Every structure is written in C-alpha cells, then in structure tokens.
Amino acid sequence: MMLGLLLARAGVDVVVLEKHADFLRDFRGDTVHPSTLQVLHELGILEAFLQRPHDRVDELTVTVGSEQARIADFRRLGTRCPFIAMVPQWDFLDFLRDHAQAYPGFQLLMRTQARELVRADGRVTGVRAIGPDGPLEIRADLVVGCDGRDSVLRGASGLAVRELRAPIDVMWMRIARRATDPAGSGGRIGAGGFMALIDRGSYWQCAFVIRKGGADALRTRGIEAFRQDLVRLVPQFADRVAAELPSWDAVKLLSVSVDRLQRWWQPGLLFIGDAAHAMSPIGGVGINLAVQDAVATANLLAGPLADARVRDLTPWLARVQQRRLWPTRVIQAVQVAAQDNMIRPLLERTEVPRMPFALKLLNRFALLRAIPAYGVGIGVRPEHVQSPEHLPVQQGASL
Ligand SMILES: Cc1cc2nc3c(=O)[nH]c(=O)nc-3n(C[C@H](O)[C@H](O)[C@H](O)COP(=O)(O)OP(=O)(O)OC[C@H]3O[C@@H](n4cnc5c(N)ncnc54)[C@H](O)[C@@H]3O)c2cc1C
C-alpha cells in the first residue's frame, strides 16, 4: 500500500491487489515506528495520521518475574516523532489507501487474489488473478510481490529461498483491559514462558511465545492449563481469562518464519517486504522494514517507471536489493540471535529466571536505553522519501 501510494504520487499508474475484502486482520502487528512516522512526515500526512486514535509508546519495559526493567527509551531519539504509535494495522492501511486514492493513477482491487505470473519473452509481464467477478489478467511493466510471508508470487517465481532459523511460534489472543491494569506495552517473562502485551486501550493484544510446532502439545493439555500459563505470567489476568478465553477458538496460532530470497527480482518482477524476507515478530519491526523497502523502491524506480524511454528496469531492480539487503541481513541476524539465545532458553526453564545483567544495565543507565530504541525505532539504513510528487505521467508507465 505504501509503494502504491508513493508511485501513484510520482505519477505512475498503479494497481494494488488485496485478496481480502477488508484490512481487518489481526496478524500483522500494530507498531508504527519513528522511522515510518518520519516517512509520513516527509509525505506531509503525519499530522492527519496522528489525529487518528493511537497510543503513544515512549519506552519499552520487560517484566521478569515480579521485577520490571525499562529497556528502550524512544524520547532520546531526537527524531520528529520520538515514540512508537500503536495503531491497529487496518487503520494504518485504510489511512494509506485514503491518501493514495487522491492520486488519479492509483487503483485498489479488493477481494482480488494474484494467482500466477504472466511471462512473455523471458520476462514477467503481468499477473493472473481471481476477483469478485471471476478471473482477470493485469499487464504491467513491473509486478511487485508484496504478498507477505506466504507469498504465492514468490512460489510462482521459482526464486531460491534461504531459510533461517525460527524456533518459535506465537499464540495470539485478546484479553480485556481493566482500568486498574498497569498501563503500557511490554514483555513478561516467567517460568517457562514469554509473552508480549500490546496495549490497545480497551484490550491487551497478547503474543504468547511457544516452541516451534508446540501448539498441538499445548492444546492437548487443555485450555484451562493454558489459562494458568497466562496467569503465571500476568497475575492480573486471573479474574478474566476464563471469560476471555472460553475455548481454543479465541486463540490463534501464528506460525513464525524467518527467511529471505537469494535474489529479490527477475526481469519484470520484484519482491519486497515479507515476500522478499519474512520477519520474526521479535522487536516488532517487520511492518516498518516493509515500509522502508517501499520507500527505497519508489526512490529508485519512480523515475524509470514514469519514463517511457526506459525499456529494461532490471538494473534498478538489482539496485533495490543491493540497497535493502544489508538492513534486512542485520535485522534478521539480530532476530535469530534473540530467538536462539534469549527466547528459546526461556521457554525451557522451569523456574522463574533472574533479570539478565544486560537488562539491569539498561534499566540503570538512561543513556544506554537510547541504543535499543534506535535499533528498534529507526533501524539500519533509514530511508527518506526522494520520489517526486506529480511527476508528469508518460505513456506506457505502469505497475
Ligand atoms: C505473530 C507476529 C507478530 C508480528 N508483530 C509485528 C509488530 O508488532 N510490528 C511489526 O512491525 N511487525 C510485526 N510482525 C511482522 C510483520 O507482520 C511483517 O513483517 C509485515 O506485516 C510485512 O509486511 P508486508 O506488507 O510485506 O506483508 P503483509 O503484512 O503480510 O501483507 C501482505 C498482504 O498481501 C495480501 N495478500 C497475500 N497474498 C495475496 C495474493 N495472492 N493476492 C492478493 N493479495 C494477497 C495479504 O492479505 C496482506 O494484506 C509480526 C509477525 C508475526 C508473525
């Protein structure tokens, strides 16, 4: 959606396909980081975005047993918006869509699922899709696969995927928030468990981390045993878990994968976001990395796409990968290290762990908390909008 907005803004005709009828999905996370807020500022739409309901997260905390540590302080970032805006992903997508639709070249087809790539003369020339009125074929100078970690187009491309380790899955559920609950999003660590809590005002979005493939064993133990696991981590839930989680229907299993394509492109085809590099939920950075990919792609491709004299986009496609591969590698390496060295050992412990020394240091020294804040909030190689607005549309430019 962000790439569609940026390219339409630059005068390129864009068709965005979305297989669902709406964006009301729960599974993508809600963290709009300072890097993404900066992009909205550069697009001149930040103020409008911040007028929408959102919760502001200035710092991150982790609770180990009964001890709490502050581990990241965004107020020290010195950026335009030194905080994370917690916004349901569907609100964020609706917002981007509303702004993209202001540009005449933008078209969004809902309930339209891309199924296959169309190829001619050794390059991708479009997609075949199925929409509410049946099959359709869309021809394009460039197809961008932004269809997430289970990308159909990635499978259809035959491009090689490098699997990285993902030893965890996530049980995803909502639990009502009471006025007496302590405010703020954060992590809870206890005997045999780790859970992230996202404060969504009227409820907590909970991500309970389990061993990869451990969901069946968990279900076999029964919903009551699971409720007790949650209460051990968050004692205040004792008064509501039974009502909130009457059965396993209220708990979704989200499979975590971490991988990336060896090559992100073929002639006429480019992958970005999770379709190019599936991200772990660790650090809650995947949405923001996908936005950064979109900004870099528009910066590099808006000009060539709008220029009818450019027949072969391949050099620019390779440049997108060159630009975005390094940040992706760094973030995935950190995620895999955190999964292996912190999360997995935690899941195997039967006693309440002690607060790790590194977290104690962060809690003690406020200045140090700027480091994780920068890593999570801004990340590696932040992108800035350079693609133009209102580039004159030239014949033949389309996405
Ligand atoms: C449990 C979990 C929690 C997470 N929490 C966070 C978090 O808090 N913050 C964060 O930044 N990241 C988080 N992430 C990572 C984040 O979800 C992804 O990195 C991010 O959503 C990637 O964005 P994307 O646009 O590339 O793909 P997606 O967000 O997956 O979007 C792909 C879109 O394409 C549509 N689509 C798929 N196939 C087709 C098709 N064939 N035709 C048409 N449309 C199609 C889908 O419906 C979807 O709308 C989390 C991941 C997991 C697994």
Ligand as a Chemical Component Dictionary entry (heavy atoms), coordinates in Angstrom:
data_LIG
# 
_chem_comp.id                   LIG 
_chem_comp.type                 NON-POLYMER 
_chem_comp.pdbx_formal_charge   0 
_chem_comp.three_letter_code    LIG 
# 
loop_
_chem_comp_atom.comp_id 
_chem_comp_atom.atom_id 
_chem_comp_atom.alt_atom_id 
_chem_comp_atom.type_symbol 
_chem_comp_atom.charge 
_chem_comp_atom.model_Cartn_x 
_chem_comp_atom.model_Cartn_y 
_chem_comp_atom.model_Cartn_z 
_chem_comp_atom.pdbx_ordinal 
LIG C1  C1  C 0 2.949  -13.062 15.275 1  
LIG C2  C2  C 0 3.567  -11.920 14.546 2  
LIG C3  C3  C 0 3.517  -10.648 15.136 3  
LIG C4  C4  C 0 4.135  -9.578  14.492 4  
LIG N1  N1  N 0 4.106  -8.355  15.100 5  
LIG C5  C5  C 0 4.691  -7.295  14.483 6  
LIG C6  C6  C 0 4.646  -5.995  15.075 7  
LIG O1  O1  O 0 4.093  -5.783  16.161 8  
LIG N2  N2  N 0 5.234  -4.979  14.412 9  
LIG C7  C7  C 0 5.855  -5.153  13.196 10 
LIG O2  O2  O 0 6.375  -4.160  12.629 11 
LIG N3  N3  N 0 5.903  -6.374  12.617 12 
LIG C8  C8  C 0 5.336  -7.448  13.225 13 
LIG N4  N4  N 0 5.373  -8.665  12.627 14 
LIG C9  C9  C 0 5.994  -8.808  11.305 15 
LIG C10 C10 C 0 5.027  -8.196  10.279 16 
LIG O3  O3  O 0 3.743  -8.775  10.414 17 
LIG C11 C11 C 0 5.507  -8.389  8.842  18 
LIG O4  O4  O 0 6.907  -8.232  8.762  19 
LIG C12 C12 C 0 4.808  -7.350  7.937  20 
LIG O5  O5  O 0 3.403  -7.499  8.030  21 
LIG C13 C13 C 0 5.256  -7.497  6.486  22 
LIG O6  O6  O 0 4.511  -6.601  5.691  23 
LIG P1  P1  P 0 4.158  -6.958  4.183  24 
LIG O7  O7  O 0 3.380  -5.799  3.656  25 
LIG O8  O8  O 0 5.398  -7.369  3.487  26 
LIG O9  O9  O 0 3.260  -8.251  4.253  27 
LIG P2  P2  P 0 1.834  -8.454  4.933  28 
LIG O10 O10 O 0 1.627  -7.508  6.043  29 
LIG O11 O11 O 0 1.737  -9.923  5.217  30 
LIG O12 O12 O 0 0.816  -8.060  3.786  31 
LIG C14 C14 C 0 0.593  -8.874  2.663  32 
LIG C15 C15 C 0 -0.767 -8.507  2.116  33 
LIG O13 O13 O 0 -0.952 -9.181  0.877  34 
LIG C16 C16 C 0 -2.227 -9.804  0.877  35 
LIG N5  N5  N 0 -2.082 -10.980 0.011  36 
LIG C17 C17 C 0 -1.428 -12.124 0.285  37 
LIG N6  N6  N 0 -1.431 -12.942 -0.767 38 
LIG C18 C18 C 0 -2.101 -12.288 -1.750 39 
LIG C19 C19 C 0 -2.441 -12.610 -3.097 40 
LIG N7  N7  N 0 -2.061 -13.769 -3.649 41 
LIG N8  N8  N 0 -3.139 -11.698 -3.828 42 
LIG C20 C20 C 0 -3.522 -10.508 -3.284 43 
LIG N9  N9  N 0 -3.227 -10.169 -2.000 44 
LIG C21 C21 C 0 -2.521 -11.031 -1.247 45 
LIG C22 C22 C 0 -2.497 -10.157 2.331  46 
LIG O14 O14 O 0 -3.899 -10.291 2.573  47 
LIG C23 C23 C 0 -1.903 -8.938  3.036  48 
LIG O15 O15 O 0 -2.822 -7.886  3.134  49 
LIG C24 C24 C 0 4.786  -9.767  13.234 50 
LIG C25 C25 C 0 4.825  -11.029 12.647 51 
LIG C26 C26 C 0 4.245  -12.112 13.306 52 
LIG C27 C27 C 0 4.322  -13.466 12.684 53 
# 
loop_
_chem_comp_bond.comp_id 
_chem_comp_bond.atom_id_1 
_chem_comp_bond.atom_id_2 
_chem_comp_bond.value_order 
_chem_comp_bond.pdbx_ordinal 
LIG C1  C2  SING 1  
LIG C2  C3  SING 2  
LIG C2  C26 DOUB 3  
LIG C3  C4  DOUB 4  
LIG C4  N1  SING 5  
LIG C4  C24 SING 6  
LIG N1  C5  DOUB 7  
LIG C5  C6  SING 8  
LIG C5  C8  SING 9  
LIG C6  O1  DOUB 10 
LIG C6  N2  SING 11 
LIG N2  C7  SING 12 
LIG C7  O2  DOUB 13 
LIG C7  N3  SING 14 
LIG N3  C8  DOUB 15 
LIG C8  N4  SING 16 
LIG N4  C9  SING 17 
LIG N4  C24 SING 18 
LIG C9  C10 SING 19 
LIG C10 O3  SING 20 
LIG C10 C11 SING 21 
LIG C11 O4  SING 22 
LIG C11 C12 SING 23 
LIG C12 O5  SING 24 
LIG C12 C13 SING 25 
LIG C13 O6  SING 26 
LIG O6  P1  SING 27 
LIG P1  O7  DOUB 28 
LIG P1  O8  SING 29 
LIG P1  O9  SING 30 
LIG O9  P2  SING 31 
LIG P2  O10 DOUB 32 
LIG P2  O11 SING 33 
LIG P2  O12 SING 34 
LIG O12 C14 SING 35 
LIG C14 C15 SING 36 
LIG C15 O13 SING 37 
LIG C15 C23 SING 38 
LIG O13 C16 SING 39 
LIG C16 N5  SING 40 
LIG C16 C22 SING 41 
LIG N5  C17 SING 42 
LIG N5  C21 SING 43 
LIG C17 N6  DOUB 44 
LIG N6  C18 SING 45 
LIG C18 C19 SING 46 
LIG C18 C21 DOUB 47 
LIG C19 N7  SING 48 
LIG C19 N8  DOUB 49 
LIG N8  C20 SING 50 
LIG C20 N9  DOUB 51 
LIG N9  C21 SING 52 
LIG C22 O14 SING 53 
LIG C22 C23 SING 54 
LIG C23 O15 SING 55 
LIG C24 C25 DOUB 56 
LIG C25 C26 SING 57 
LIG C26 C27 SING 58 
# 
